[in-house]
Amino acid sequence: MDQPVSSTPLASVVPTDLSPIHLFLHASLVVQIVMVGLILCSIFVWAVIAEKVLLLRRVNREATVFEDRFWSGGSLDDLYDSEGARPTNPMAAVFGAAMGEWRRSSRIAGIDMSRGSTQERIDRAINITIARENDRLSRYMTLLATIGPVAPFVGLFGTVWGIMHAFSSIATMHNTNLSVVAPGISEALFATALGLLTAIPAYVAYNLLSRAIDNFDERLESFGTEFAAILSRQSEERIAGRN
């Protein structure tokens, strides 16, 4: 015998409070854990984005100031004593590494870079410094690259669990009323939304920040190559002057 259809209006049986807090509080424990994890990941993503944007702006600004001083025609020894010995930015660190190696080699080999060993040490010092500065700029980027593709699947896990919880409620209460199914479906969809809200900024930020870091890395490499050429030229000029 067919059950009588309830005449209760749909709006009176379906919860109307779909606020994030309500959905979180009424979700199952597993889905709550998923939500908390995604929220923490989202906070981390935005913290990394803010930190990297401010850091890249600062190092590019400081690099421009340093390059202006470098190309102003002043003494390289004075610039090394003022900024290169204790560098406060990546560009000054590259300059300090190369200049310091050149000074040490000049005391040992009499600034005879024609043998190639001194030039190789300077190039190696520049490359090591650039790699170290790149590692500092790229800190936490791997986590962004991981959160981007993983977060949607974590949200999907919350979605699947929420739907399972909804069907479990149907089986327990022997009732297919929408008021029984809706809470589980709502929390499931909310977990999916959190996964996307976490993944999209992480994915976009990783691509944009990676490109910005690569651009700055190329800027350091160009400066290092030019400075190594200057040191080589100065060495040749001094050797020619002695002859």
Accessible surface in RSA format (square Angstrom, percent):
REM  Atomic radii and reference values for relative SASA: ProtOr
REM  Chains: A
REM  Algorithm: Lee & Richards
REM  Probe-radius: 1.40
REM  Slices: 20
REM RES _ NUM      All-atoms   Total-Side   Main-Chain    Non-polar    All polar
REM                ABS   REL    ABS   REL    ABS   REL    ABS   REL    ABS   REL
RES MET A   1   238.93 123.7 154.83 102.5  84.10 200.2 130.86 111.3 108.06 143.2
RES ASP A   2   135.28  94.8 117.08 116.5  18.20  43.0  37.84  89.1  97.44  97.2
RES GLN A   3   157.91  88.3 139.79 102.2  18.12  43.1  45.74  97.4 112.17  85.1
RES PRO A   4   129.63  94.5 102.37  93.3  27.26  99.1 114.07  94.2  15.56  96.7
RES VAL A   5   142.92  94.0 115.27 104.4  27.66  66.6 120.17 104.4  22.75  61.7
RES SER A   6    73.58  62.2  45.00  60.1  28.59  65.9  43.80  93.3  29.78  41.7
RES SER A   7   112.99  95.5  81.35 108.6  31.64  72.9  53.64 114.2  59.35  83.1
RES THR A   8    68.73  48.9  50.01  50.7  18.72  44.6  26.15  35.1  42.58  64.4
RES PRO A   9    91.13  66.4  80.45  73.3  10.68  38.8  91.13  75.2   0.00   0.0
RES LEU A  10   114.21  63.6 104.90  75.0   9.31  23.4 106.71  74.9   7.50  20.2
RES ALA A  11    78.65  72.3  60.92  94.0  17.73  40.3  68.11  95.9  10.54  27.9
RES SER A  12    76.24  64.4  34.25  45.7  41.99  96.7  44.85  95.5  31.39  44.0
RES VAL A  13    41.08  27.0  27.50  24.9  13.58  32.7  34.33  29.8   6.75  18.3
RES VAL A  14    36.82  24.2  32.54  29.5   4.28  10.3  32.68  28.4   4.14  11.2
RES PRO A  15    54.46  39.7  36.74  33.5  17.72  64.4  49.22  40.6   5.24  32.6
RES THR A  16   115.81  82.4  86.26  87.4  29.55  70.4  59.64  80.1  56.17  84.9
RES ASP A  17    68.13  47.7  60.92  60.6   7.21  17.0  30.21  71.1  37.91  37.8
RES LEU A  18   112.76  62.8  94.74  67.8  18.01  45.3  96.04  67.4  16.72  45.0
RES SER A  19    46.70  39.5  38.53  51.4   8.17  18.8  38.34  81.6   8.37  11.7
RES PRO A  20    82.17  59.9  81.17  74.0   1.00   3.6  81.46  67.3   0.71   4.4
RES ILE A  21   126.30  71.9 123.54  92.0   2.76   6.7 126.30  90.9   0.00   0.0
RES HIS A  22    46.32  25.3  43.17  30.0   3.15   8.0  31.02  32.0  15.30  17.8
RES LEU A  23    21.51  12.0  20.16  14.4   1.34   3.4  20.99  14.7   0.51   1.4
RES PHE A  24    57.33  28.7  57.33  35.5   0.00   0.0  57.33  34.8   0.00   0.0
RES LEU A  25   113.69  63.3  91.73  65.6  21.96  55.2  91.79  64.5  21.90  58.9
RES HIS A  26   114.45  62.6  91.21  63.4  23.24  59.5  70.38  72.5  44.07  51.3
RES ALA A  27    10.80   9.9   0.00   0.0  10.80  24.6   0.18   0.3  10.62  28.1
RES SER A  28    20.35  17.2  10.47  14.0   9.88  22.7  20.15  42.9   0.20   0.3
RES LEU A  29   126.52  70.5 118.23  84.6   8.30  20.9 118.99  83.6   7.53  20.3
RES VAL A  30    44.04  29.0  43.78  39.6   0.25   0.6  43.85  38.1   0.19   0.5
RES VAL A  31     0.00   0.0   0.00   0.0   0.00   0.0   0.00   0.0   0.00   0.0
RES GLN A  32    37.03  20.7  37.03  27.1   0.00   0.0   4.68  10.0  32.36  24.5
RES ILE A  33   108.57  61.8 103.94  77.4   4.63  11.2 106.05  76.4   2.52   6.9
RES VAL A  34    12.92   8.5   8.80   8.0   4.12   9.9  12.87  11.2   0.05   0.1
RES MET A  35     0.13   0.1   0.13   0.1   0.00   0.0   0.12   0.1   0.00   0.0
RES VAL A  36    65.19  42.9  64.51  58.4   0.68   1.6  65.19  56.6   0.00   0.0
RES GLY A  37    30.76  37.9   0.00   N/A  30.76  37.9  29.85  81.9   0.91   2.0
RES LEU A  38     3.90   2.2   3.70   2.6   0.20   0.5   3.74   2.6   0.16   0.4
RES ILE A  39    72.61  41.3  71.58  53.3   1.03   2.5  72.58  52.3   0.02   0.1
RES LEU A  40   109.47  61.0 104.82  75.0   4.65  11.7 105.13  73.8   4.34  11.7
RES CYS A  41    44.73  33.8  42.37  47.3   2.37   5.6   2.52   6.4  42.22  45.5
RES SER A  42    25.41  21.5  25.00  33.4   0.41   0.9  10.28  21.9  15.13  21.2
RES ILE A  43   107.57  61.2 102.44  76.3   5.13  12.4 106.33  76.6   1.24   3.4
RES PHE A  44    61.67  30.9  57.58  35.7   4.09  10.6  60.94  36.9   0.73   2.1
RES VAL A  45     0.71   0.5   0.71   0.6   0.00   0.0   0.71   0.6   0.00   0.0
RES TRP A  46   138.57  55.6 135.18  65.4   3.39   8.0 122.85  65.5  15.72  25.5
RES ALA A  47    57.60  53.0  43.91  67.8  13.69  31.1  53.06  74.7   4.54  12.0
RES VAL A  48     6.65   4.4   4.71   4.3   1.94   4.7   6.50   5.6   0.15   0.4
RES ILE A  49    26.76  15.2  26.76  19.9   0.00   0.0  26.76  19.3   0.00   0.0
RES ALA A  50    53.28  49.0  45.98  71.0   7.30  16.6  53.21  74.9   0.07   0.2
RES GLU A  51    79.31  45.5  72.22  54.6   7.09  16.9  53.56 103.6  25.75  21.0
RES LYS A  52     1.72   0.8   1.72   1.1   0.00   0.0   0.38   0.3   1.34   1.4
RES VAL A  53    51.09  33.6  49.58  44.9   1.51   3.6  51.09  44.4   0.00   0.0
RES LEU A  54   117.57  65.5 112.25  80.3   5.32  13.4 112.85  79.3   4.71  12.7
RES LEU A  55    29.91  16.7  26.76  19.1   3.15   7.9  29.85  21.0   0.06   0.2
RES LEU A  56    13.14   7.3  12.96   9.3   0.18   0.5  13.14   9.2   0.00   0.0
RES ARG A  57   157.71  66.2 149.31  76.1   8.41  20.0  49.64  67.8 108.07  65.5
RES ARG A  58    91.80  38.5  91.65  46.7   0.15   0.4  37.84  51.7  53.96  32.7
RES VAL A  59     2.16   1.4   2.06   1.9   0.10   0.2   2.06   1.8   0.10   0.3
RES ASN A  60    52.04  35.9  51.50  49.8   0.54   1.3  21.37  51.4  30.67  29.6
RES ARG A  61   143.91  60.4 136.47  69.6   7.44  17.7  69.34  94.8  74.57  45.2
RES GLU A  62    48.11  27.6  44.84  33.9   3.27   7.8  22.44  43.4  25.67  21.0
RES ALA A  63     0.38   0.3   0.37   0.6   0.00   0.0   0.38   0.5   0.00   0.0
RES THR A  64    63.48  45.2  63.25  64.1   0.23   0.6  50.30  67.6  13.18  19.9
RES VAL A  65    85.65  56.4  84.73  76.7   0.91   2.2  85.52  74.3   0.12   0.3
RES PHE A  66     2.63   1.3   1.04   0.6   1.60   4.2   2.63   1.6   0.00   0.0
RES GLU A  67    36.61  21.0  36.61  27.7   0.00   0.0   7.73  15.0  28.88  23.6
RES ASP A  68    93.81  65.7  82.60  82.2  11.21  26.5  30.96  72.9  62.85  62.7
RES ARG A  69   108.87  45.7 100.29  51.1   8.59  20.4  39.47  53.9  69.40  42.1
RES PHE A  70    11.39   5.7   2.67   1.7   8.72  22.7   2.99   1.8   8.40  24.0
RES TRP A  71   134.93  54.1 106.09  51.4  28.84  67.7  99.35  53.0  35.58  57.7
RES SER A  72    84.55  71.4  42.71  57.0  41.84  96.4  42.94  91.4  41.61  58.3
RES GLY A  73    71.73  88.5   0.00   N/A  71.73  88.5  39.03 107.1  32.71  73.2
RES GLY A  74    50.30  62.0   0.00   N/A  50.30  62.0  36.81 101.0  13.49  30.2
RES SER A  75    57.39  48.5  35.11  46.9  22.28  51.3  33.00  70.3  24.39  34.2
RES LEU A  76    26.51  14.8  22.18  15.9   4.33  10.9  22.18  15.6   4.33  11.6
RES ASP A  77    58.80  41.2  58.16  57.9   0.63   1.5  14.73  34.7  44.07  44.0
RES ASP A  78    94.59  66.3  89.71  89.3   4.88  11.5  29.32  69.0  65.27  65.1
RES LEU A  79     9.59   5.3   8.45   6.0   1.15   2.9   9.07   6.4   0.53   1.4
RES TYR A  80    34.70  16.2  34.70  19.7   0.00   0.0   8.27   6.2  26.43  32.6
RES ASP A  81    91.49  64.1  66.08  65.8  25.41  60.1  29.92  70.4  61.57  61.4
RES SER A  82    71.24  60.2  32.22  43.0  39.02  89.9  41.66  88.7  29.58  41.4
RES GLU A  83    39.77  22.8  36.76  27.8   3.01   7.2  22.42  43.4  17.35  14.2
RES GLY A  84     3.56   4.4   0.00   N/A   3.56   4.4   0.00   0.0   3.56   8.0
RES ALA A  85    56.15  51.6  30.38  46.9  25.77  58.6  32.01  45.1  24.14  63.9
RES ARG A  86   211.96  89.0 199.25 101.6  12.70  30.2  73.52 100.5 138.43  83.9
RES PRO A  87    57.34  41.8  33.78  30.8  23.57  85.7  33.91  28.0  23.43 145.6
RES THR A  88   113.54  80.8  88.60  89.8  24.94  59.4  77.55 104.2  35.99  54.4
RES ASN A  89    15.61  10.8   7.73   7.5   7.88  19.0   6.21  14.9   9.40   9.1
RES PRO A  90     9.86   7.2   9.68   8.8   0.18   0.6   9.68   8.0   0.18   1.1
RES MET A  91     0.13   0.1   0.00   0.0   0.13   0.3   0.00   0.0   0.13   0.2
RES ALA A  92     0.36   0.3   0.36   0.6   0.00   0.0   0.36   0.5   0.00   0.0
RES ALA A  93    10.97  10.1   7.74  11.9   3.23   7.3   8.12  11.4   2.85   7.5
RES VAL A  94     0.00   0.0   0.00   0.0   0.00   0.0   0.00   0.0   0.00   0.0
RES PHE A  95     0.00   0.0   0.00   0.0   0.00   0.0   0.00   0.0   0.00   0.0
RES GLY A  96     7.34   9.1   0.00   N/A   7.34   9.1   3.52   9.7   3.81   8.5
RES ALA A  97    25.63  23.6  11.88  18.3  13.74  31.3  23.09  32.5   2.53   6.7
RES ALA A  98     0.00   0.0   0.00   0.0   0.00   0.0   0.00   0.0   0.00   0.0
RES MET A  99     2.17   1.1   2.17   1.4   0.00   0.0   2.17   1.8   0.00   0.0
RES GLY A 100     4.04   5.0   0.00   N/A   4.04   5.0   3.55   9.7   0.49   1.1
RES GLU A 101    25.01  14.4  25.01  18.9   0.00   0.0   0.24   0.5  24.77  20.2
RES TRP A 102    10.11   4.1  10.11   4.9   0.00   0.0  10.10   5.4   0.01   0.0
RES ARG A 103    61.26  25.7  60.86  31.0   0.40   0.9  23.06  31.5  38.20  23.1
RES ARG A 104   115.12  48.3 114.47  58.4   0.65   1.5  48.54  66.3  66.58  40.4
RES SER A 105     1.70   1.4   0.83   1.1   0.86   2.0   0.70   1.5   1.00   1.4
RES SER A 106    21.78  18.4  14.91  19.9   6.87  15.8   3.49   7.4  18.29  25.6
RES ARG A 107   177.27  74.4 139.41  71.1  37.86  90.1  76.64 104.7 100.63  61.0
RES ILE A 108   144.92  82.5 112.54  83.8  32.38  78.0 117.84  84.9  27.07  73.5
RES ALA A 109    19.64  18.1   0.71   1.1  18.92  43.1  10.06  14.2   9.58  25.4
RES GLY A 110    30.77  37.9   0.00   N/A  30.77  37.9  26.03  71.4   4.74  10.6
RES ILE A 111    20.05  11.4  18.59  13.8   1.46   3.5  20.05  14.4   0.00   0.0
RES ASP A 112    44.07  30.9  43.73  43.5   0.33   0.8  14.06  33.1  30.01  29.9
RES MET A 113    13.24   6.9   4.99   3.3   8.26  19.7   5.38   4.6   7.86  10.4
RES SER A 114    93.11  78.7  51.17  68.3  41.94  96.6  49.04 104.4  44.08  61.7
RES ARG A 115   156.34  65.6 119.80  61.1  36.54  87.0  63.11  86.3  93.23  56.5
RES GLY A 116    22.48  27.7   0.00   N/A  22.48  27.7  22.38  61.4   0.10   0.2
RES SER A 117    42.97  36.3  39.20  52.3   3.76   8.7  36.02  76.7   6.94   9.7
RES THR A 118     2.07   1.5   1.92   1.9   0.14   0.3   1.53   2.0   0.54   0.8
RES GLN A 119    39.72  22.2  39.72  29.0   0.00   0.0  32.09  68.3   7.63   5.8
RES GLU A 120   108.54  62.3 104.56  79.1   3.98   9.5  33.18  64.2  75.36  61.5
RES ARG A 121    75.08  31.5  72.21  36.8   2.86   6.8  34.82  47.6  40.26  24.4
RES ILE A 122     0.07   0.0   0.07   0.1   0.00   0.0   0.07   0.1   0.00   0.0
RES ASP A 123    54.96  38.5  53.47  53.2   1.49   3.5  21.56  50.8  33.40  33.3
RES ARG A 124   124.90  52.4 121.91  62.1   2.98   7.1  50.51  69.0  74.39  45.1
RES ALA A 125    19.96  18.4  12.98  20.0   6.98  15.9  19.40  27.3   0.56   1.5
RES ILE A 126     7.96   4.5   7.96   5.9   0.00   0.0   7.96   5.7   0.00   0.0
RES ASN A 127    93.06  64.2  86.81  83.9   6.25  15.1  25.93  62.4  67.13  64.9
RES ILE A 128    97.42  55.4  93.82  69.9   3.60   8.7  96.68  69.6   0.75   2.0
RES THR A 129     3.38   2.4   3.38   3.4   0.00   0.0   0.13   0.2   3.25   4.9
RES ILE A 130     9.25   5.3   9.25   6.9   0.00   0.0   9.25   6.7   0.00   0.0
RES ALA A 131    53.84  49.5  47.16  72.8   6.68  15.2  52.97  74.6   0.87   2.3
RES ARG A 132   102.94  43.2  99.34  50.6   3.60   8.6  48.56  66.4  54.38  33.0
RES GLU A 133    11.25   6.5  11.21   8.5   0.03   0.1   0.00   0.0  11.25   9.2
RES ASN A 134    36.83  25.4  35.98  34.8   0.86   2.1   6.68  16.1  30.15  29.1
RES ASP A 135    98.62  69.1  88.78  88.4   9.85  23.3  28.00  65.9  70.62  70.4
RES ARG A 136   125.82  52.8 118.97  60.6   6.85  16.3  35.40  48.4  90.42  54.8
RES LEU A 137     6.76   3.8   6.42   4.6   0.34   0.9   6.42   4.5   0.34   0.9
RES SER A 138    36.45  30.8  29.99  40.0   6.46  14.9  22.76  48.5  13.69  19.2
RES ARG A 139   135.47  56.9 127.84  65.2   7.63  18.2  38.41  52.5  97.06  58.8
RES TYR A 140   105.41  49.2  94.75  53.9  10.66  27.7  56.17  42.2  49.24  60.7
RES MET A 141    10.69   5.5  10.69   7.1   0.00   0.0  10.69   9.1   0.00   0.0
RES THR A 142   103.61  73.7  99.59 101.0   4.02   9.6  66.74  89.6  36.87  55.7
RES LEU A 143    85.19  47.4  85.19  60.9   0.00   0.0  85.19  59.8   0.00   0.0
RES LEU A 144     0.18   0.1   0.00   0.0   0.18   0.5   0.00   0.0   0.18   0.5
RES ALA A 145    37.97  34.9  24.19  37.3  13.78  31.4  28.99  40.8   8.99  23.8
RES THR A 146    66.99  47.6  62.46  63.3   4.52  10.8  49.91  67.0  17.07  25.8
RES ILE A 147    22.74  12.9  20.11  15.0   2.63   6.3  22.74  16.4   0.00   0.0
RES GLY A 148     4.86   6.0   0.00   N/A   4.86   6.0   0.81   2.2   4.05   9.1
RES PRO A 149    73.47  53.5  62.49  57.0  10.98  39.9  72.16  59.6   1.31   8.1
RES VAL A 150    71.39  47.0  70.84  64.1   0.55   1.3  71.39  62.0   0.00   0.0
RES ALA A 151     3.50   3.2   1.24   1.9   2.26   5.1   3.38   4.8   0.12   0.3
RES PRO A 152    43.75  31.9  35.79  32.6   7.96  28.9  37.84  31.2   5.90  36.7
RES PHE A 153   141.70  70.9 135.15  83.7   6.54  17.0 135.81  82.3   5.88  16.8
RES VAL A 154    54.39  35.8  51.17  46.3   3.22   7.8  54.26  47.1   0.13   0.4
RES GLY A 155     0.22   0.3   0.00   N/A   0.22   0.3   0.22   0.6   0.00   0.0
RES LEU A 156    92.41  51.5  92.26  66.0   0.15   0.4  92.36  64.9   0.05   0.1
RES PHE A 157   102.18  51.1  97.05  60.1   5.12  13.3 101.77  61.7   0.40   1.2
RES GLY A 158     0.00   0.0   0.00   N/A   0.00   0.0   0.00   0.0   0.00   0.0
RES THR A 159    14.00  10.0  14.00  14.2   0.00   0.0  14.00  18.8   0.00   0.0
RES VAL A 160    73.21  48.2  72.24  65.4   0.97   2.3  73.08  63.5   0.13   0.4
RES TRP A 161    87.26  35.0  86.72  42.0   0.55   1.3  79.35  42.3   7.92  12.8
RES GLY A 162     0.00   0.0   0.00   N/A   0.00   0.0   0.00   0.0   0.00   0.0
RES ILE A 163    62.72  35.7  62.72  46.7   0.00   0.0  62.72  45.2   0.00   0.0
RES MET A 164   105.96  54.9  98.11  64.9   7.85  18.7  87.43  74.3  18.53  24.6
RES HIS A 165    74.68  40.8  69.66  48.4   5.02  12.8  42.35  43.6  32.34  37.6
RES ALA A 166     1.29   1.2   0.64   1.0   0.65   1.5   1.29   1.8   0.00   0.0
RES PHE A 167   129.82  64.9 125.14  77.5   4.68  12.2 125.43  76.0   4.39  12.6
RES SER A 168    60.28  50.9  52.49  70.1   7.79  17.9  26.61  56.7  33.67  47.2
RES SER A 169    26.37  22.3  21.25  28.4   5.12  11.8  10.11  21.5  16.25  22.8
RES ILE A 170    35.23  20.0  34.56  25.8   0.66   1.6  34.56  24.9   0.66   1.8
RES ALA A 171    67.58  62.1  50.87  78.5  16.71  38.0  60.25  84.8   7.33  19.4
RES THR A 172   102.62  73.0  80.00  81.1  22.62  53.9  67.47  90.6  35.16  53.1
RES MET A 173   115.05  59.6  91.05  60.3  24.00  57.1  78.15  66.4  36.91  48.9
RES HIS A 174   164.86  90.1 129.56  90.1  35.30  90.3  93.98  96.9  70.88  82.5
RES ASN A 175    61.21  42.2  56.91  55.0   4.30  10.3  10.55  25.4  50.65  49.0
RES THR A 176   113.00  80.4  93.64  94.9  19.35  46.1  59.50  79.9  53.50  80.9
RES ASN A 177    49.44  34.1  38.92  37.6  10.52  25.3  12.09  29.1  37.35  36.1
RES LEU A 178    84.19  46.9  77.76  55.6   6.43  16.2  78.96  55.5   5.24  14.1
RES SER A 179    36.06  30.5  26.48  35.3   9.58  22.1  12.19  26.0  23.87  33.4
RES VAL A 180    16.18  10.6   6.47   5.9   9.71  23.4  11.68  10.1   4.50  12.2
RES VAL A 181    30.11  19.8  30.11  27.3   0.00   0.0  30.11  26.2   0.00   0.0
RES ALA A 182    13.81  12.7  10.70  16.5   3.11   7.1  13.81  19.4   0.00   0.0
RES PRO A 183    52.69  38.4  43.81  39.9   8.88  32.3  50.52  41.7   2.17  13.5
RES GLY A 184     1.87   2.3   0.00   N/A   1.87   2.3   0.14   0.4   1.73   3.9
RES ILE A 185    57.95  33.0  57.95  43.2   0.00   0.0  57.95  41.7   0.00   0.0
RES SER A 186    24.21  20.5  17.96  24.0   6.24  14.4   8.47  18.0  15.73  22.0
RES GLU A 187     2.63   1.5   2.63   2.0   0.00   0.0   1.33   2.6   1.30   1.1
RES ALA A 188     0.45   0.4   0.45   0.7   0.00   0.0   0.45   0.6   0.00   0.0
RES LEU A 189   110.31  61.4 105.59  75.5   4.72  11.9 105.81  74.3   4.50  12.1
RES PHE A 190    34.72  17.4  30.29  18.8   4.44  11.5  34.15  20.7   0.57   1.6
RES ALA A 191     0.00   0.0   0.00   0.0   0.00   0.0   0.00   0.0   0.00   0.0
RES THR A 192    43.32  30.8  42.16  42.7   1.16   2.8  41.38  55.6   1.94   2.9
RES ALA A 193    41.35  38.0  36.45  56.3   4.90  11.1  40.97  57.7   0.38   1.0
RES LEU A 194    21.61  12.0  21.58  15.4   0.03   0.1  21.58  15.2   0.03   0.1
RES GLY A 195     0.09   0.1   0.00   N/A   0.09   0.1   0.09   0.2   0.00   0.0
RES LEU A 196    83.84  46.7  83.84  60.0   0.00   0.0  83.84  58.9   0.00   0.0
RES LEU A 197   114.64  63.8 111.32  79.6   3.32   8.3 111.74  78.5   2.89   7.8
RES THR A 198     1.97   1.4   1.31   1.3   0.66   1.6   0.63   0.8   1.34   2.0
RES ALA A 199     6.18   5.7   6.18   9.5   0.00   0.0   6.18   8.7   0.00   0.0
RES ILE A 200   101.55  57.8  98.03  73.0   3.52   8.5 101.55  73.1   0.00   0.0
RES PRO A 201    24.41  17.8  16.49  15.0   7.92  28.8  23.86  19.7   0.56   3.5
RES ALA A 202     0.00   0.0   0.00   0.0   0.00   0.0   0.00   0.0   0.00   0.0
RES TYR A 203   138.14  64.5 136.95  77.9   1.19   3.1  93.19  70.0  44.95  55.4
RES VAL A 204    73.36  48.3  72.19  65.4   1.17   2.8  73.21  63.6   0.15   0.4
RES ALA A 205     8.42   7.7   4.05   6.2   4.37   9.9   8.09  11.4   0.33   0.9
RES TYR A 206    74.61  34.8  74.61  42.5   0.00   0.0  32.47  24.4  42.14  52.0
RES ASN A 207    69.97  48.3  60.88  58.8   9.10  21.9  24.91  60.0  45.06  43.6
RES LEU A 208   119.83  66.7 114.15  81.7   5.68  14.3 114.84  80.7   4.99  13.4
RES LEU A 209    11.61   6.5  11.61   8.3   0.00   0.0  11.61   8.2   0.00   0.0
RES SER A 210    28.28  23.9  25.56  34.1   2.72   6.3  24.93  53.1   3.35   4.7
RES ARG A 211   139.61  58.6 137.49  70.1   2.12   5.0  55.51  75.9  84.10  51.0
RES ALA A 212    36.41  33.5  29.53  45.6   6.89  15.7  33.47  47.1   2.94   7.8
RES ILE A 213     5.44   3.1   5.38   4.0   0.06   0.1   5.38   3.9   0.06   0.2
RES ASP A 214    68.12  47.7  66.92  66.6   1.20   2.8  11.23  26.4  56.89  56.7
RES ASN A 215    68.34  47.1  61.19  59.1   7.14  17.2  25.11  60.4  43.22  41.8
RES PHE A 216     2.90   1.4   0.56   0.3   2.34   6.1   2.44   1.5   0.46   1.3
RES ASP A 217    26.09  18.3  25.95  25.8   0.15   0.3   1.61   3.8  24.48  24.4
RES GLU A 218    90.63  52.0  89.15  67.4   1.48   3.5  34.94  67.6  55.69  45.5
RES ARG A 219    65.69  27.6  57.87  29.5   7.81  18.6  37.45  51.2  28.24  17.1
RES LEU A 220     0.93   0.5   0.93   0.7   0.00   0.0   0.93   0.7   0.00   0.0
RES GLU A 221    83.20  47.8  80.88  61.2   2.32   5.5  24.25  46.9  58.95  48.1
RES SER A 222    64.74  54.7  57.15  76.3   7.59  17.5  33.92  72.2  30.82  43.2
RES PHE A 223     2.51   1.3   0.63   0.4   1.88   4.9   1.90   1.2   0.61   1.7
RES GLY A 224     0.41   0.5   0.00   N/A   0.41   0.5   0.34   0.9   0.07   0.2
RES THR A 225    97.11  69.1  89.52  90.7   7.59  18.1  68.58  92.1  28.53  43.1
RES GLU A 226    84.73  48.6  79.83  60.4   4.91  11.7  30.35  58.7  54.38  44.4
RES PHE A 227     0.06   0.0   0.00   0.0   0.06   0.2   0.00   0.0   0.06   0.2
RES ALA A 228     7.42   6.8   7.23  11.2   0.19   0.4   7.38  10.4   0.04   0.1
RES ALA A 229    49.29  45.3  39.74  61.3   9.55  21.7  46.71  65.8   2.58   6.8
RES ILE A 230    25.07  14.3  25.04  18.7   0.03   0.1  25.04  18.0   0.03   0.1
RES LEU A 231     0.05   0.0   0.05   0.0   0.00   0.0   0.05   0.0   0.00   0.0
RES SER A 232    29.97  25.3  29.88  39.9   0.09   0.2   9.33  19.9  20.64  28.9
RES ARG A 233   123.51  51.9 121.53  61.9   1.98   4.7  48.08  65.7  75.43  45.7
RES GLN A 234    54.08  30.2  53.44  39.1   0.64   1.5  17.63  37.5  36.45  27.6
RES SER A 235     0.05   0.0   0.05   0.1   0.00   0.0   0.00   0.0   0.05   0.1
RES GLU A 236   107.74  61.9 102.15  77.3   5.59  13.3  37.48  72.5  70.26  57.4
RES GLU A 237   108.17  62.1  96.11  72.7  12.06  28.7  43.73  84.6  64.44  52.6
RES ARG A 238   108.90  45.7 100.08  51.0   8.82  21.0  39.82  54.4  69.07  41.9
RES ILE A 239    45.76  26.0  45.72  34.1   0.03   0.1  45.76  33.0   0.00   0.0
RES ALA A 240    68.30  62.8  49.87  77.0  18.42  41.9  54.78  77.1  13.52  35.8
RES GLY A 241    67.33  83.0   0.00   N/A  67.33  83.0  37.78 103.7  29.55  66.2
RES ARG A 242   170.58  71.6 130.60  66.6  39.98  95.2  61.04  83.4 109.54  66.4
RES ASN A 243   152.93 105.5  88.81  85.8  64.11 154.4  46.11 111.0 106.82 103.2
END  Absolute sums over single chains surface
CHAIN  1 A    14152.4      12122.5       2029.9       9152.5       4999.9
END  Absolute sums over all chains
TOTAL         14152.4      12122.5       2029.9       9152.5       4999.9
